[in-house]
Amino acid sequence: MNVIRLYRPPVWPRLVLAAAVVATLGVAGAAFAGECPADKRVADGKGQPMGPTAPSGVTDVVRASTDLSKEPLALQGRQFRLRQLEMQPGGVVPWHSHNERPAMIYIVSGEVVEYSSSCAVPITHRTGDVALEKNGTSHWWKNTGTTKAVLISVDLFPGAAKMDEHTM
């Protein structure tokens, strides 16, 4: 008896994508230490004023990126990017917007303060916190502590043709 085998693409890429979606949905519904207090949330532009426009005392290393147009998702013009940022005491991640680039920041070590356009007070992020950055988020960060802060950033980055790969 002849058996005809049909080609089936590997399952692992779909499992990885499903796990990422589930993790994202789980994260999106959770409450996080280091987020704007509910009673201090304000309309975008009514919170903290625009801050520095140039980085200072911060290094940014792209650890990995995936061109999503080549994945089953086939999302054109986007990269799934993971970066490590190290902020020296007094270091600044300059004012920027996430209207075109959702991200999540994990604070590996140290403490940083976020100045957000949609929060009436500065937000302190400590080791172990996760900061969600999404549409309507414009902000800047400063390491106000005395030790280096290490952050891991994961974002959906517009292709290199639109932005420098080290855009904060």
Secondary structure, 3 states (H helix, E strand, C coil): CCCCCCCCCCCHHHHHHHHHHHHHHHHHHCCCCCCCCHHHECCCCCCCCCCCCCCEEEEEEEEEEEEHHHCCCCCCCEEEEEEEEEEEEEEEEEEEECCCCCEEEEEEECEEEEEECCECCCEEEECCCEEEECCCCEEEEECCCCCCEEEEEEEEEECCCCCCCCCC
